Amino acid sequence: MKKLILGTILMMSMSAFAAEVNVKVSGMVCSMCAQGIEKKFKNESSVKNLKVDLDEKLVTIHTHEGKEVSDEVITKLITEAGYNVAEISRK
Amino acid sequence: MKKLFILLFFYSNFLFAHPVIYKDGFVLSSANMADYSNNYLMYSFSQRFAVGVDHWRFSQDDNNTEMGLLKLNHLLWRYNGHDSQANIYIHGGVGVEDREIGTKLTRGTYMYGAEVDWETRTLFTSLKHYQFQEISTTQARFGFSPKETPFESLQTWFMVQGMIIDDLNEKVMITPMLRFFYHNVLWEVGSSTRGDWMLNLMVHY
C-alpha cells in the first residue's frame, strides 16, 4: 500500500511538470511541407519533442519539465509554418 | 534547334515548385535533363514571400544558353481546410540572359507568372501560367498517391504533367513521372512521351 501511494504521488508530480499540448492544425496534408512545423518548434527552448500526426491533423508537443509553451507562441509558430491552428488542448 | 533549346529551358522551369515555404526556410533545387541543368536557392523571409537566385544552363551541340535571375515569389492566398490545402502564388524575376546560338548575345530578361494548386493527402492538381520575355507557357499537373502515408514514411506519388509552350509547340507535351519525398527531401523521375528523361531533386531546410 505504501508503495502504491508513493507511486501515485510520483506519477502525479511527473504529469504536473511534463506538459503535453495537443494542437489541431488545418491544411496539414503534405508531409514534406509539414516538416516546417518541426523546424519552427525545434528552436523553441521549452519544447522537448514534437509529433506530427497527419491522420488526425494533430501536432502533439511535449515540453521540458517545468516549462510551458503559450497558445500565442504555438499559434505564431504554426502560422509561420503556413498553417492554421484549429484547436489547442492541454493535458 | 533553337526551338529545342527554348523548349528544354521552359520545360525544366515547370518541373516542380514550392515557391514559398515556412518562415526562414530555404529551398535548394536541382533539375536535370540530358542537355540541361537548373539550380535555384530560395529563402522564405516570411510565410508569404520568398526571394532567391535562379540559374539556368542548357546546351545542345555547339549552342549554349545561360540565365541568372533574381526572383520574388508571393503566396497571394491560401486555404487551409481540414483535409486539403489550396494556394495561389505569383512570381516575378529579372536577370541576365547569355545566349550563344551561332552568335553570342547577352541581354537583360524578366519573367512573371501565377500558379494555383490544390491538394489532399492522396490527390494533387496544379495549373501555372508563366510569361517570359518572348514566350508564354501553361502547365497543368495531376497526381495521386495510392495511400495516405504517415508523416515519417516515404511518400510515393504517380503524376502526369501536360504543358503547352506558345509559339514553340502547339501540342500538349505529356510527361508521366514518379514523385517521392522523405522528410525534407523530394525527388522526381519521369520520361516524356517524346522520350526526354527527367530527374529532379529538392531539399527544404
Interface residues (C-beta under 8 A of the other chain):
Chain A: S26 G27 M28 V29 C30 S31 M32 C33 A34 Q35 G36 I37 K39 K40 V52 D53 L54 D55 K57 T79 E80 A81 G82 Y83 N84 A86
Chain B: H18 I21 Y22 K23 D24 G25 S46 Q47 L75 R78 Y79 N80 G81 H82 D83 S84 Q85 E119 T120 R121 E148 T149 P150 F151 S153 Q155 F181 H183 N184 V185 L186 H204
